[in-house]
Amino acid sequence: MFLCPICKKEMRLPKCSCGHSVEKRNGVWQLSDMPDMVKDGDGDKYIGYEDIGEAYSGNRKYVIEEEHALIAAEVSAYTGDGIFLDLACGDGFLTVPCAANGTRIVAGDISNHMLSILQEKASRNGVSLENVTLCRMNALDIPLTDACVDVVVANSVLHLISNPEKVIHEIYRVLKPEGVLLCLDDAPSQQNEDPFDNSYYHEIVNSLYATYWERLAAYGIRPVKYSWRFDRATVCDKLFRSRTEKVIPHSGTYKFPLRDGFLPRFCGRGFSDQTDVPKPVHDEVIRALMAEFREKYGDDFDATAFYGNYNDILMTIYQK
């Protein structure tokens, strides 16, 4: 089911009939030699998380969240005895719980670092990756044969690629007839008012963010948002034969302290607009900011939490 990165013909890992051998590095098949990130030039651009992956999920990167387990149950049910392609799988928030369900998975990401976090997440949660094939791959050129997988999820990636339509066409190509692309969104629950006052949390976060970029402006550095608009429904409706929706109930409240979510991601350059900030400059500014904010808001300011209600999960199902 894999395509040789060199001759683009079907191959059985690790060696192709053309003579090319695919390297397996730290348990990950290296099926793409494309850069981790392309932000310039006339071709397709995309943002990978090789350098910011460690900070992307804050201090909860090894936790299997309840909502992810709920989504994984649906993905595994749709996959059945088939194969699930977790495209741009990141730190394994879906791959790991799906693997725990016994699902056969091809987990692909452009970042080897993110795939290593996935492996550690599985290990810490006692989940076997025996049925998972980990691949470094580029979503713009999926190294799989036509009509070979049953389910695809490409979550939180299409807006990070300048040509998302190309990715959708690649997904359609590798899906079997009757296969499905599952897309995930929040489905806000019906509430008359927000019962939580998060104004103090927002005051700290907004002040941190604004001051950070004010300081960086002195170095001639300004934030650049790497994100591209994409009308998923318009593109998918032209390709797929049907679109349906399913709501996965998810209730309850949550509490996210600054020290678990925003701060480790922010301090670790985990936001896409921080990718152009040189690490030495970033570290210098962050050290000064943390000292100032502890003096202003107290030594335990990082315990300040955001409170909220979980949203139901809206799953859009596009069938080939």
Helices and strands as residue ranges (DSSP letters): E 2-3, E 10-11, E 24-25, E 28-30, H 53-56, G 58-60, H 66-79, E 83-87, H 95-100, E 104-109, H 112-124, E 132-136, G 139-141, E 149-153, G 158-160, H 164-174, E 175-187, H 199-217, H 232-239, E 242-248, E 253-257, H 262-267, G 272-274, H 279-297, G 301-303, E 305-309, E 312-319
